[in-house]
Amino acid sequence: MVAEAAEAAEVAGKSLFYFSLFIMTSESRKSTHKVAIIGAGTMGNGITHVFAQNGFPVTMIDISKEALDRGLNTIIQNMDRMVQKEKITSAEKDRSLGLIKTSADIKTAVSDATLIIEAATENVDLKLKLFKDFNQFSPKDAILATNTSSISITKIAAVTDRPQQVIGMHFMNPVPVMKLVEIIRGYSTSDEVAKEISDITLRLGKVPVVVNDYPGFVANRVLIPMINEAIIALWEGVAGVEEIDTVMKLGMAHPMGPLQLADFIGLDVVLAILRVLQDGYGQPKYSPCPLLVNMVQSGKLGVKSGEGFYNYTAGNKELIVSKAFKP
Ligand SMILES: NC(=O)c1ccc[n+]([C@@H]2O[C@H](COP(=O)([O-])OP(=O)(O)OC[C@H]3O[C@@H](n4cnc5c(N)ncnc54)[C@H](O)[C@@H]3O)[C@@H](O)[C@H]2O)c1
């Protein structure tokens, strides 16, 4: 009896030991994720910010030294604002900033990363080239994620020899504020990698929603045709800029009207995503409004160019309709 109890205790002790070891291994793997973010632009610096703020060591990488300086400055300013608003303490800010490194050398920076998140310019050839590099220069078990708004995850995964470890991690702008991360499973993405990325998203204080890889995923498949329809309504003279935006703000409780949102996203980006939907589904309902095409061709890209449906000047928060749309 005593011997049996001792044996049971030993077995239980061993299982406890292996169980703790399992927890330690998976926990230590998680807590030691070394993150590399490619791109220091709008999204790259936001993603770097949230990883560092949540305790991950992170290297922000860009080919442009200027973009790296600008990106790091944006993170510092955003964290300063959070300290002023008492969302984080100044010690937390210092600790977070201490976890961030910058680099212009992709090959070295990804060589010991366990999670790589690509947030470089939305260009398919560029992304394919970057993923070939990640495949070659990062550790074999590293997860390769992309923040692409519209490019096929499956197509990106196909240039690597580890498509099961390639996944979409679609953060929303502004990253430190927005709660959603749309997680896109490519055709070959494994359950384990989808689960790991969902867990990491939760650790960032965000909400993961897992979707499958079809053009536009969910967010842009629903959002971008709505914006296009608002532009068509303007073009056809159904109503003016302010009227269309007000209907959607006050009538549908959207925080911002579709035309203002288009300016914020960038009209070139809206057009590019419509082209992806048009190519992917081959349906006329995704044809870009000719007004949108004209605006992009004439360099009226929204906030980033200073003019779109509205005019933008630094320091002015008032919404002023562009004179092209004034009666
Ligand atoms: N802006 C948004 O609202 C938004 C929202 C969700 C997803 N996205 C996606 O995020 C990605 C980045 O968009 P963004 O708005 O931050 O663009 P951005 O133009 O602000 O920044 C892109 C950065 O990538 C850098 N870059 C270009 N080639 C590079 C290379 N070879 N290596 C390293 N860095 C390189 C550029 O120098 C630039 O700093 C895109 O795929 C975009 O579709 C954007």
The ligand as a Gaussian input file, in Angstrom:
#p B3LYP/6-31G(d) Opt

LIG

0 1
 N       -1.465000      52.938000     -43.364000
 C       -2.498000      52.179000     -43.003000
 O       -3.572000      52.678000     -42.601000
 C       -2.371000      50.681000     -43.040000
 C       -3.280000      49.905000     -42.294000
 C       -3.114000      48.522000     -42.279000
 C       -2.099000      47.922000     -43.010000
 N       -1.238000      48.699000     -43.748000
 C       -0.158000      48.022000     -44.473000
 O        1.045000      48.196000     -43.741000
 C        2.167000      48.234000     -44.619000
 C        2.947000      49.504000     -44.392000
 O        2.104000      50.607000     -44.639000
 P        2.466000      52.067000     -44.070000
 O        1.208000      52.870000     -44.202000
 O        3.141000      51.941000     -42.758000
 O        3.513000      52.557000     -45.183000
 P        4.596000      53.732000     -45.055000
 O        4.811000      54.217000     -46.434000
 O        4.212000      54.693000     -43.996000
 O        5.911000      52.965000     -44.554000
 C        6.552000      51.986000     -45.309000
 C        8.010000      51.940000     -44.885000
 O        8.611000      50.807000     -45.508000
 C        9.959000      51.156000     -45.764000
 N       10.538000      50.231000     -46.723000
 C       10.368000      50.189000     -48.070000
 N       11.109000      49.193000     -48.589000
 C       11.761000      48.596000     -47.556000
 C       12.672000      47.522000     -47.452000
 N       13.103000      46.854000     -48.528000
 N       13.150000      47.196000     -46.239000
 C       12.747000      47.861000     -45.137000
 N       11.888000      48.905000     -45.179000
 C       11.402000      49.259000     -46.367000
 C        9.870000      52.599000     -46.270000
 O       11.128000      53.249000     -46.190000
 C        8.821000      53.178000     -45.312000
 O        9.424000      53.768000     -44.178000
 C        1.584000      48.081000     -46.025000
 O        1.643000      46.738000     -46.397000
 C        0.143000      48.547000     -45.860000
 O       -0.720000      47.983000     -46.808000
 C       -1.346000      50.066000     -43.765000

